[in-house]
Amino acid sequence: MIKVKTMTEWPDEDYSYPLPDVSQYSEKERRKLTFKGIRFMVFGERRHIKSDEEFEVCITLAAFDNWHEYVDRADYKDDVMRDVEHNRFLWYHGRRLSALRKERMKPFIKELVDEVRYGPMFDGAFLYRVELGRFRCMREYFSYSFVADEDGCFSFKPWMDICIRLLEYIVEEGHNISDEQRLHVNVCNVHDIVDQYLIDGYINAPLPSEAKEGEPDKAFYGRQIYLRKAERLYYSIRLNKIHDWWEP
């Protein structure tokens, strides 16, 4: 199970300190602040809470509201406190994580923005370059998120790494595919994505060392087939795995 990430530059913090006094607020104010706290607890919304002090009041009132049906239960206060402690962690660590993302994600975000702004949108490869930029941003984001462990690893990182590698092949039009990969392509399962002439060309083409000058060799055909297989695998991973890529 993935453990909550702890950054070494952060001191250990105790979130079990006493709850704020909320008795001074009017019924109207309590409803408004409770609603803000609930929006944070349920949706993670921060922008409506103006300060740490207001957050403490909001989350306390929201926790009381969450457990109000169990007010007569012996462990009622423990349940409220557990809710508050959990959301204090999300509030304070989330704010620090946001600062880290802005600093460490900046190069990836700039590359993505530049591509979207200045890339040739009439070129089909443009879409793949944008996708590659998005994946790099997402991987960096998740490595500093609550789903990552202390080493920046998370359960679906291998799938994201595969997608990034596949997109790198596609963006480079296969020129970064090794000769070993080009010459050993399985063509038994590509009839639905590759034209027959490419398959026949790959099967019948000479090896690079045996090809005449200007003659397409096995690596030439293998690169094109490998690219199509890379595209199919990329879309398959997106279809079947992307629903797991979320942060609580």
PAZAPA-4460 file (N, C-alpha, C; in steps of 0.05 Angstrom, whole numbers, plus 32768, in hexadecimal, padded with zeros to 4 digits):
% residues 248
    n_x    n_y    n_z   ca_x   ca_y   ca_z    c_x    c_y    c_z   seq   type   mol
   8011   7FE8   8000   8000   8000   8000   8012   8019   8000     1      M     A
   800B   802D   7FF0   801A   8045   7FEE   8017   8055   8007     2      I     A
   802E   805D   8013   802D   806D   802B   802D   808B   8024     3      K     A
   8022   809B   8035   8021   80B8   8031   803D   80C2   8030     4      V     A
   8043   80D3   801C   805E   80DD   8019   8066   80F0   802F     5      K     A
   807E   80EE   8039   8089   8101   804C   80A3   810C   8040     6      T     A
   80A5   8126   803F   80BD   8133   8034   80D1   8138   804B     7      M     A
   80EA   8131   8046   80FE   8132   805B   8103   814E   8065     8      T     A
   80FE   8162   8054   8103   817E   805D   80ED   8189   806F     9      E     A
   80D8   8179   8073   80C2   8182   8084   80C6   8176   80A0    10      W     A
   80C4   8185   80B5   80C5   817A   80D0   80AB   816A   80D6    11      P     A
   80AE   8156   80E7   8096   8147   80EF   8083   815A   80FE    12      D     A
   806A   8158   80F8   8057   816A   8104   8041   815A   8112    13      E     A
   8037   8165   8128   8022   8159   8138   8008   8168   8132    14      D     A
   7FF4   8159   8127   7FDB   8166   8120   7FC5   8161   8134    15      Y     A
   7FCD   8158   814C   7FB9   8152   8161   7FB5   8168   8175    16      S     A
   7FBF   8180   816E   7FBB   8197   8181   7F9D   819E   8183    17      Y     A
   7F96   81AC   8198   7F79   81B1   819E   7F6A   81BE   8187    18      P     A
   7F50   81B9   8186   7F3F   81C6   8173   7F3A   81E3   817A    19      L     A
   7F35   81F4   8166   7F2F   8210   816D   7F14   8213   8179    20      P     A
   7F10   8229   8187   7EF6   822F   8194   7EE3   823A   817E    21      D     A
   7ECD   822C   8179   7EBB   8235   8164   7EA1   823F   816F    22      V     A
   7EA0   8243   8189   7E86   824B   8196   7E7F   8268   8190    23      S     A
   7E93   8278   8188   7E8E   8294   8184   7E80   829B   816A    24      Q     A
   7E7D   8287   8158   7E71   828D   813E   7E53   828A   813E    25      Y     A
   7E46   829B   812F   7E29   829A   812D   7E21   8282   811C    26      S     A
   7E08   827C   811D   7DFE   8265   810E   7E03   8269   80F0    27      E     A
   7DFF   8281   80E6   7E04   8287   80CA   7E21   8283   80C3    28      K     A
   7E33   828D   80D4   7E4F   828B   80CF   7E58   826E   80D0    29      E     A
   7E4C   825F   80E3   7E53   8242   80E6   7E4C   8233   80CC    30      R     A
   7E34   8239   80C1   7E2C   822B   80A9   7E3F   8230   8092    31      R     A
   7E47   824A   808F   7E59   8252   807A   7E74   8245   807D    32      K     A
   7E7F   8245   8095   7E99   8239   809A   7E98   821B   8098    33      L     A
   7E83   820F   80A1   7E80   81F2   809F   7E80   81E9   8082    34      T     A
   7E72   81F8   8071   7E70   81F2   8055   7E8C   81F3   8048    35      F     A
   7E9C   8207   804F   7EB7   8209   8045   7EC8   81F1   804D    36      K     A
   7EC4   81E9   8067   7ED3   81D1   8070   7ECB   81B8   8062    37      G     A
   7EB1   81B5   805D   7EA7   819D   804F   7EB2   819D   8032    38      I     A
   7EB3   81B4   8025   7EBD   81B5   800A   7EDB   81AD   8009    39      R     A
   7EE9   81B4   801E   7F05   81AB   801F   7F07   818D   8024    40      F     A
   7EF7   8183   8037   7EF8   8167   803E   7EF0   8155   8027    41      M     A
   7EDC   815D   8018   7ED1   814D   8002   7EDF   8151   7FE8    42      V     A
   7EE5   816A   7FE1   7EF0   8171   7FC6   7F0C   817C   7FC7    43      F     A
   7F17   8180   7FDF   7F32   818C   7FE1   7F33   81A9   7FD9    44      G     A
   7F1D   81B7   7FD9   7F1D   81D3   7FD0   7F29   81E5   7FE6    45      E     A
   7F3D   81F6   7FDD   7F4B   8207   7FF0   7F46   8224   7FEC    46      R     A
   7F3F   822C   7FD4   7F3F   8248   7FCD   7F2B   8258   7FDD    47      R     A
   7F17   824C   7FE9   7F02   825A   7FF8   7F0A   825F   8015    48      H     A
   7F20   8252   801E   7F2A   8255   8039   7F41   8269   8039    49      I     A
   7F3F   827E   8049   7F51   8295   8046   7F6B   8292   8056    50      K     A
   7F6B   8282   806B   7F83   8281   807D   7F83   8266   808C    51      S     A
   7F9A   8260   8099   7F9C   8248   80A9   7F88   8249   80C0    52      D     A
   7F85   8261   80CC   7F72   8264   80E2   7F56   825E   80DA    53      E     A
   7F4E   8268   80C2   7F33   8262   80B9   7F30   8244   80B2    54      E     A
   7F45   8239   80A7   7F44   821C   80A1   7F3F   820C   80BA    55      F     A
   7F4D   8212   80D0   7F49   8203   80E9   7F2C   8204   80F2    56      E     A
   7F20   821B   80F0   7F04   821E   80F8   7EF2   820E   80E5    57      V     A
   7EF7   8211   80CA   7EE6   8203   80B6   7EE7   81E5   80BA    58      C     A
   7EFF   81DB   80BD   7F02   81BE   80BE   7EF7   81B2   80D8    59      I     A
   7EF9   81C2   80EE   7EED   81BA   8107   7ECF   81B8   8105    60      T     A
   7EC3   81CD   80FB   7EA6   81CE   80F8   7E9C   81B7   80E5    61      L     A
   7EAC   81B3   80CF   7EA4   819E   80BC   7EA6   8182   80CA    62      A     A
   7EBA   817E   80DB   7EBC   8164   80E9   7EA6   8160   80FC    63      A     A
   7E9E   8176   810B   7E87   8174   811C   7E6E   816D   810D    64      F     A
   7E6B   8179   80F6   7E53   8174   80E5   7E54   8157   80DB    65      D     A
   7E6B   814E   80D4   7E6E   8132   80C9   7E66   811D   80DD    66      N     A
   7E6A   8123   80F7   7E65   810F   810C   7E4D   8117   811E    67      W     A
   7E3D   812B   8116   7E29   8135   8129   7E14   8120   8130    68      H     A
   7E10   810C   8120   7DFC   80F7   8126   7E06   80E5   813C    69      E     A
   7E20   80E6   8142   7E2C   80D3   8155   7E36   80E2   816E    70      Y     A
   7E2A   80F9   8173   7E34   810B   8189   7E32   80FD   81A4    71      V     A
   7E20   80EA   81A7   7E1D   80DC   81C1   7E30   80C4   81C4    72      D     A
   7E3F   80BE   81AF   7E50   80A6   81B0   7E69   80AD   81C0    73      R     A
   7E74   8099   81CE   7E8B   809E   81DF   7EA4   80A8   81D0    74      A     A
   7EA7   809E   81B8   7EBF   80A6   81A9   7EBA   80BC   8194    75      D     A
   7EA5   80CB   8199   7E9D   80E1   8187   7EB4   80F5   8184    76      Y     A
   7EC0   80FD   819A   7ED6   8111   8198   7EEE   8106   8189    77      K     A
   7EF3   80EC   818D   7F0A   80E0   817F   7F05   80DF   8161    78      D     A
   7EEC   80DA   8159   7EE6   80DA   813C   7EE9   80F6   8130    79      D     A
   7EE0   810A   813F   7EE3   8125   8135   7F00   812D   8133    80      V     A
   7F10   8126   8147   7F2C   812D   8147   7F3B   811E   8131    81      M     A
   7F34   8106   812B   7F40   80F7   8116   7F3B   8104   80FB    82      R     A
   7F23   810D   80F6   7F1C   811C   80DE   7F2D   8135   80DB    83      D     A
   7F2F   8144   80F1   7F3D   815D   80F1   7F5B   8159   80EC    84      V     A
   7F67   8145   80F9   7F83   8140   80F5   7F89   8138   80D8    85      E     A
   7F78   8127   80CD   7F7D   811E   80B1   7F7C   8136   809E    86      H     A
   7F69   8147   80A2   7F66   815E   8090   7F7A   8174   8095    87      N     A
   7F84   8176   80AE   7F9A   8188   80B3   7FB3   817F   80A2    88      R     A
   7FB8   8165   80A2   7FCE   815B   8092   7FCA   8162   8075    89      F     A
   7FB3   815E   806A   7FAE   8164   804E   7FB1   8182   8048    90      L     A
   7FA8   8193   805B   7FAA   81B0   8057   7FC7   81BA   8057    91      W     A
   7FD6   81B3   806C   7FF0   81BE   806F   8004   81B1   805C    92      Y     A
   8004   8197   805A   8016   818A   8047   800F   8190   802A    93      H     A
   7FF5   8192   8025   7FEC   8199   800A   7FF7   81B4   8001    94      G     A
   7FF7   81C6   8013   8001   81E1   800C   801F   81E0   8006    95      R     A
   802E   81D0   8015   804B   81CE   8010   8050   81BE   7FF6    96      R     A
   803F   81AA   7FF1   8042   819C   7FD8   803D   81AD   7FC0    97      L     A
   8029   81C0   7FC2   8023   81D2   7FAD   803C   81E4   7FA7    98      S     A
   804A   81ED   7FBB   8061   81FD   7FB7   8077   81ED   7FA9    99      A     A
   807A   81D3   7FB2   808E   81C2   7FA5   8088   81BE   7F87   100      L     A
   806E   81B9   7F82   8066   81B5   7F66   806C   81CD   7F54   101      R     A
   8067   81E4   7F5F   806C   81FD   7F4F   808A   81FF   7F49   102      K     A
   809B   81F8   7F5C   80B8   81FB   7F58   80C3   81E4   7F46   103      E     A
   80BB   81CB   7F4C   80C8   81B5   7F3E   80BA   81AD   7F24   104      R     A
   80A1   81B5   7F21   8092   81AF   7F09   8095   81C5   7EF4   105      M     A
   80A1   81DB   7EFB   80A2   81F2   7EEA   80AE   81EC   7ECE   106      K     A
   80C5   81DE   7ECC   80D0   81D9   7EB1   80BE   81C8   7EA0   107      P     A
   80B0   81B4   7EAC   809E   81A3   7E9D   8086   81B3   7E93   108      F     A
   807C   81C4   7EA5   8064   81D4   7E9E   806C   81E8   7E88   109      I     A
   8083   81F4   7E8A   808C   8207   7E75   808E   81FA   7E5A   110      K     A
   809A   81E2   7E59   809D   81D4   7E40   8081   81CE   7E34   111      E     A
   806F   81C5   7E45   8054   81BF   7E3B   8046   81D8   7E31   112      L     A
   8048   81EE   7E40   803B   8207   7E37   8047   8211   7E1D   113      V     A
   8061   820F   7E1B   806E   8218   7E02   8065   8207   7DEA   114      D     A
   8063   81ED   7DEF   805A   81DB   7DD9   803E   81E2   7DD0   115      E     A
   802C   81E5   7DE4   8010   81EB   7DDD   800E   8206   7DCF   116      V     A
   801E   8219   7DD8   801C   8235   7DCD   8029   8237   7DB2   117      R     A
   8040   822B   7DAE   8050   8230   7D96   8052   8217   7D83   118      Y     A
   8049   8200   7D8D   804C   81E8   7D7C   803A   81E9   7D63   119      G     A
   8043   81DB   7D4E   8033   81DB   7D35   801A   81CA   7D37   120      P     A
   8004   81D6   7D3D   7FEB   81C7   7D42   7FE1   81B9   7D29   121      M     A
   7FEB   81C0   7D11   7FE3   81B2   7CF9   7FF2   8198   7CF6   122      F     A
   8005   8193   7D07   8016   817B   7D06   800B   8166   7D1A   123      D     A
   8005   814E   7D10   7FF9   8139   7D22   800C   8132   7D39   124      G     A
   8026   8134   7D35   8039   812E   7D4A   8037   8142   7D61   125      A     A
   802B   8159   7D5C   8027   816E   7D70   8017   8163   7D88   126      F     A
   8002   8153   7D81   7FF1   8148   7D96   8001   8135   7DA9   127      L     A
   8013   8126   7D9D   8023   8114   7DAD   8037   8123   7DBF   128      Y     A
   8042   8139   7DB4   8054   8149   7DC4   8046   8155   7DDC   129      R     A
   802D   815E   7DD8   801D   8169   7DEE   8017   8153   7E02   130      V     A
   8010   813B   7DF9   800B   8125   7E0B   8024   811E   7E1B   131      E     A
   803B   811E   7E0E   8054   8119   7E1C   8059   812E   7E32   132      L     A
   8055   8147   7E2C   8058   815C   7E3F   8045   8159   7E57   133      G     A
   802D   8151   7E51   8019   814C   7E66   8022   8136   7E79   134      R     A
   802B   8120   7E6D   8033   8109   7E7D   804B   8110   7E8F   135      F     A
   805E   811F   7E85   8075   8127   7E95   806C   8138   7EAC   136      R     A
   8059   814B   7EA7   804E   815B   7EBD   8040   814B   7ED2   137      C     A
   8030   8138   7EC8   8020   8127   7EDB   8032   8116   7EEC   138      M     A
   8047   810A   7EE0   8059   80F9   7EEF   8067   8109   7F05   139      R     A
   8070   8121   7EFE   807D   8132   7F12   8069   813A   7F28   140      E     A
   8051   8140   7F20   803C   8148   7F33   8037   8131   7F47   141      Y     A
   8032   8119   7F3C   802B   8103   7F4E   8043   80FB   7F60   142      F     A
   805C   80FF   7F57   8073   80F7   7F67   8075   8109   7F80   143      S     A
   8067   8120   7F81   8067   8130   7F99   804B   8132   7FA5   144      Y     A
   803A   8120   7F9E   801E   8121   7FA8   801A   810E   7FBF   145      S     A
   8001   810D   7FC9   7FFB   80FD   7FE0   7FFB   80DF   7FDA   146      F     A
   7FFA   80D7   7FC0   7FFA   80BB   7FB9   8016   80B0   7FB7   147      V     A
   802B   80C1   7FB9   8046   80B8   7FB6   8052   80B0   7FD1   148      A     A
   8066   809F   7FD1   8074   8098   7FE9   808B   80AB   7FED   149      D     A
   809C   80A5   8001   80B2   80B8   8008   80C7   80B9   7FF2   150      E     A
   80C7   80A6   7FDF   80DA   80A6   7FC9   80CE   80B2   7FB0   151      D     A
   80B5   80BB   7FB1   80A9   80C6   7F9A   809C   80B2   7F87   152      G     A
   8099   8099   7F91   808E   8084   7F81   8070   8081   7F87   153      C     A
   8061   8079   7F73   8044   8075   7F77   803C   805D   7F66   154      F     A
   8025   8051   7F6C   801D   8037   7F61   801C   8036   7F43   155      S     A
   8014   804C   7F36   8011   804C   7F19   8028   8059   7F0A   156      F     A
   803D   805F   7F18   8054   806C   7F0B   8060   805B   7EF5   157      K     A
   8062   8040   7EF8   806C   8031   7EE1   805C   8034   7EC8   158      P     A
   8041   8036   7ECA   8031   803A   7EB2   8036   8055   7EA6   159      W     A
   8039   806A   7EB7   803F   8084   7EAC   805A   8085   7E9E   160      M     A
   806D   8077   7EAA   8088   8076   7E9E   8087   8068   7E83   161      D     A
   8077   8053   7E80   8074   8045   7E67   8068   8058   7E52   162      I     A
   8053   8066   7E5A   8046   8079   7E48   8059   808E   7E3E   163      C     A
   8069   8099   7E51   807D   80AD   7E49   8091   80A2   7E35   164      I     A
   809A   808A   7E3B   80AE   807E   7E28   80A1   8079   7E0D   165      R     A
   8089   8070   7E0C   807B   806B   7DF3   8077   8085   7DE3   166      L     A
   8070   809A   7DF2   806C   80B4   7DE5   8086   80BF   7DDB   167      L     A
   809C   80BA   7DE8   80B6   80C3   7DDF   80BD   80B5   7DC4   168      E     A
   80B7   809B   7DC2   80BA   808D   7DA9   80AA   809A   7D93   169      Y     A
   8091   80A0   7D99   807E   80AB   7D85   8086   80C7   7D7C   170      I     A
   808D   80D8   7D90   8095   80F3   7D89   80AE   80F4   7D78   171      V     A
   80C1   80E2   7D7E   80DA   80E1   7D6F   80D7   80D1   7D55   172      E     A
   80BE   80C8   7D4F   80B8   80B9   7D37   80C9   80A0   7D35   173      E     A
   80CF   8095   7D4C   80DD   807B   7D4D   80FA   807C   7D49   174      G     A
   8106   8093   7D46   8123   8095   7D42   8133   808F   7D5B   175      H     A
   8125   808F   7D72   8133   8087   7D8B   812E   806A   7D92   176      N     A
   8122   805B   7D7F   811E   803E   7D83   8138   8030   7D7B   177      I     A
   8141   801E   7D8B   815B   8011   7D86   8159   7FFE   7D6E   178      S     A
   8170   7FF8   7D61   8170   7FE5   7D4B   8166   7FCA   7D54   179      D     A
   816C   7FC2   7D6C   8163   7FA9   7D77   8145   7FA7   7D77   180      E     A
   8138   7FBD   7D7F   811B   7FBE   7D80   810F   7FBE   7D64   181      Q     A
   811B   7FCC   7D52   8111   7FCE   7D37   8112   7FB3   7D29   182      R     A
   8127   7FA4   7D2E   812C   7F8B   7D1F   811D   7F73   7D2B   183      L     A
   8112   7F77   7D43   8104   7F60   7D50   80E8   7F69   7D58   184      H     A
   80D8   7F6F   7D45   80BC   7F77   7D49   80A9   7F60   7D44   185      V     A
   8098   7F5B   7D57   8084   7F46   7D54   806D   7F50   7D42   186      N     A
   806A   7F45   7D2A   8056   7F4E   7D17   803E   7F3C   7D16   187      V     A
   803C   7F2A   7D29   8025   7F17   7D29   800B   7F25   7D33   188      C     A
   800E   7F3B   7D42   7FF6   7F47   7D4E   7FF2   7F64   7D45   189      N     A
   7FFB   7F6A   7D2D   7FFA   7F86   7D24   7FE8   7F8A   7D0C   190      V     A
   7FDA   7F75   7D03   7FCB   7F78   7CEA   7FB4   7F8C   7CEC   191      H     A
   7FAB   7F92   7D05   7F95   7FA4   7D08   7F9E   7FC1   7D09   192      D     A
   7FB8   7FC6   7D0C   7FC2   7FE2   7D0E   7FD7   7FE9   7CF9   193      I     A
   7FE0   7FD6   7CEA   7FF5   7FDB   7CD6   7FED   7FD1   7CBB   194      V     A
   7FF2   7FE0   7CA6   7FEC   7FD7   7C8B   7FFD   7FBF   7C83   195      D     A
   7FF1   7FAE   7C73   7FFF   7F95   7C6C   8019   7F99   7C5E   196      Q     A
   801B   7FAF   7C4F   8034   7FB3   7C40   804C   7FB8   7C54   197      Y     A
   8046   7FC3   7C6B   805B   7FC7   7C7F   8064   7FAC   7C8B   198      L     A
   8051   7F9B   7C8F   8057   7F80   7C9A   8067   7F70   7C86   199      I     A
   805E   7F71   7C6D   806C   7F62   7C58   8088   7F6E   7C54   200      D     A
   808A   7F89   7C55   80A4   7F96   7C52   80B7   7F8E   7C68   201      G     A
   80AD   7F8D   7C80   80BE   7F85   7C97   80C8   7F68   7C94   202      Y     A
   80B6   7F57   7C8C   80BD   7F3A   7C8A   80D1   7F36   7C74   203      I     A
   80CE   7F44   7C5E   80DF   7F3E   7C46   80F7   7F50   7C44   204      N     A
   80F8   7F66   7C53   810E   7F79   7C50   8128   7F6D   7C5A   205      A     A
   813E   7F76   7C4E   8159   7F6C   7C56   8161   7F7A   7C70   206      P     A
   8174   7F6E   7C7E   8180   7F7A   7C96   818F   7F93   7C8E   207      L     A
   8193   7FA6   7CA0   81A1   7FBF   7C9A   81BD   7FBA   7C8D   208      P     A
   81CA   7FA5   7C97   81E5   7F9F   7C8C   81E5   7F94   7C70   209      S     A
   81CD   7F8A   7C68   81CB   7F7D   7C4E   81BC   7F8E   7C39   210      E     A
   81B0   7FA4   7C42   81A0   7FB5   7C30   81B2   7FC5   7C1D   211      A     A
   81A8   7FC9   7C05   81B6   7FDA   7BF2   81B1   7FF7   7BF9   212      K     A
   81C2   8008   7BEE   81BF   8025   7BF4   81A4   802F   7BEB   213      E     A
   8195   803D   7BFE   817B   8047   7BF8   8165   8033   7BFA   214      G     A
   816B   801A   7BFF   8156   8006   7C01   814B   8004   7C1D   215      E     A
   8130   8005   7C21   8125   8002   7C3C   812D   7FE7   7C48   216      P     A
   8137   7FE7   7C60   813F   7FCE   7C6D   812B   7FC7   7C83   217      D     A
   8131   7FB1   7C91   811F   7FA7   7CA5   811B   7FBB   7CBC   218      K     A
   8130   7FCA   7CC3   812E   7FDD   7CD8   811B   7FF4   7CD1   219      A     A
   811B   7FFB   7CB7   8109   8010   7CAD   80EC   8009   7CB2   220      F     A
   80E5   7FF1   7CA9   80C9   7FE8   7CAD   80C3   7FE2   7CCB   221      Y     A
   80D7   7FD7   7CD8   80D3   7FD1   7CF5   80CD   7FE9   7D05   222      G     A
   80DA   7FFF   7CFF   80D6   8018   7D0E   80B9   8021   7D0B   223      R     A
   80AE   8020   7CF3   8092   8029   7CEF   807E   8017   7CFD   224      Q     A
   8083   7FFD   7CFC   8071   7FEA   7D0A   8073   7FEE   7D28   225      I     A
   808C   7FF2   7D32   8090   7FF5   7D4F   8081   800E   7D59   226      Y     A
   8081   8023   7D48   8073   803C   7D50   8055   8037   7D53   227      L     A
   8049   8028   7D40   802D   8022   7D42   8027   8011   7D5A   228      R     A
   8038   7FFE   7D61   8034   7FEE   7D79   8036   8000   7D92   229      K     A
   8049   8013   7D91   804C   8025   7DA8   8033   8036   7DAB   230      A     A
   8027   803F   7D95   800E   804F   7D97   7FF8   803E   7DA3   231      E     A
   7FF5   8026   7D9A   7FDF   8015   7DA4   7FE3   800F   7DC2   232      R     A
   7FFB   800A   7DCA   8000   8004   7DE7   7FFB   801D   7DF7   233      L     A
   8003   8034   7DED   7FFE   804D   7DFC   7FE0   8052   7E00   234      Y     A
   7FD0   804F   7DEC   7FB3   8054   7DEE   7FA6   803E   7DFF   235      Y     A
   7FB1   8026   7DFF   7FA6   8011   7E10   7FAA   8017   7E2D   236      S     A
   7FC2   8021   7E34   7FC8   8028   7E50   7FB6   803F   7E58   237      I     A
   7FB3   8053   7E48   7FA2   8069   7E4F   7F85   8060   7E54   238      R     A
   7F7C   804E   7E43   7F60   8045   7E45   7F5C   8035   7E5F   239      L     A
   7F6F   8024   7E66   7F6B   8011   7E7B   7F76   8019   7E96   240      N     A
   7F89   802C   7E96   7F97   8033   7EAF   7F92   804F   7EB9   241      K     A
   7F89   8061   7EA8   7F88   807E   7EB0   7F75   8083   7EC6   242      I     A
   7F61   8072   7ECA   7F4D   8076   7EDF   7F5A   8072   7EFB   243      H     A
   7F71   8066   7EFC   7F7F   8062   7F16   7F90   807A   7F1D   244      D     A
   7F92   808E   7F0B   7FA4   80A4   7F0F   7F96   80BB   7F1C   245      W     A
   7F91   80B9   7F36   7F83   80CE   7F44   7F8F   80D0   7F60   246      W     A
   7F8B   80E7   7F6C   7F96   80ED   7F86   7F7F   80F1   7F9A   247      E     A
   7F7F   80E2   7FB1   7F69   80E6   7FC5   7F6B   8102   7FD1   248      P     A
***
